[in-house]
């Protein structure tokens, strides 16, 4: 099987350097250009608890209703 094609090699390498898995880094680096890739997104610390809860709900994090803001941030980052 040939190596996967990475659309944004620089972003892929940066994500690997900060600890992302190869699979997750490739998925992010291959997102369509019109999708915000987090570069311009505000950090989770600036989100409200409700915004964090809704994002956790969207990605299917279990136990989110019992989490405080810091736990929601941690869960979203490790999901």
C-alpha positions in Angstrom: 0.0 0.0 0.0 1.5 3.4 -1.0 2.0 6.1 1.6 -0.9 8.4 2.2 -0.9 11.8 0.5 -0.7 14.7 2.9 -2.2 17.9 1.6 -0.5 20.2 4.2 2.9 18.7 5.0 4.0 21.6 7.2 0.9 21.3 9.4 1.2 17.5 9.5 4.9 17.8 10.7 3.9 20.4 13.3 1.1 18.3 14.7 3.5 15.3 14.9 6.0 17.4 16.8 3.5 18.4 19.4 2.4 14.9 20.0 -0.5 14.0 17.7 -0.7 10.5 16.3 0.2 10.1 12.6 -3.5 9.2 11.9 -4.9 12.2 13.7 -2.3 14.6 12.2 -3.0 13.3 8.7 -6.8 13.7 9.2 -6.4 17.3 10.3 -3.8 18.2 7.6 -6.1 16.8 4.9 -9.1 18.8 5.9 -10.6 20.9 3.1 -9.3 24.5 3.0 -12.7 26.0 3.8 -12.7 24.2 7.2 -11.1 26.2 10.0 -8.1 24.1 11.1 -7.7 25.6 14.5 -5.1 28.2 13.5 -7.6 31.1 13.8 -9.9 29.4 16.3 -10.0 30.8 19.8 -8.5 28.5 22.5 -10.8 26.3 24.6 -10.0 28.4 27.6 -11.9 31.3 26.0 -15.0 29.2 25.3 -18.0 29.2 27.7 -18.8 26.0 29.5 -22.0 25.7 27.4 -19.9 25.9 24.2 -17.5 23.3 25.5 -20.5 21.1 26.5 -22.0 21.4 23.0 -18.7 20.5 21.4 -18.3 17.5 23.7 -21.8 16.4 22.8 -21.1 16.8 19.1 -18.0 14.5 19.4 -19.6 12.0 21.7 -17.7 12.5 25.0 -19.4 10.4 27.7 -19.9 11.9 31.1 -19.9 15.4 29.8 -22.8 16.5 31.9 -20.8 15.8 35.1 -17.7 17.7 34.0 -16.6 21.2 34.9 -15.0 23.5 32.4 -11.5 22.2 32.9 -12.5 18.6 32.6 -14.4 19.4 29.4 -11.3 21.1 27.9 -9.1 18.1 28.9 -11.6 15.6 27.4 -11.9 17.6 24.1 -8.1 17.8 23.7 -7.6 14.1 24.3 -10.5 12.9 22.3 
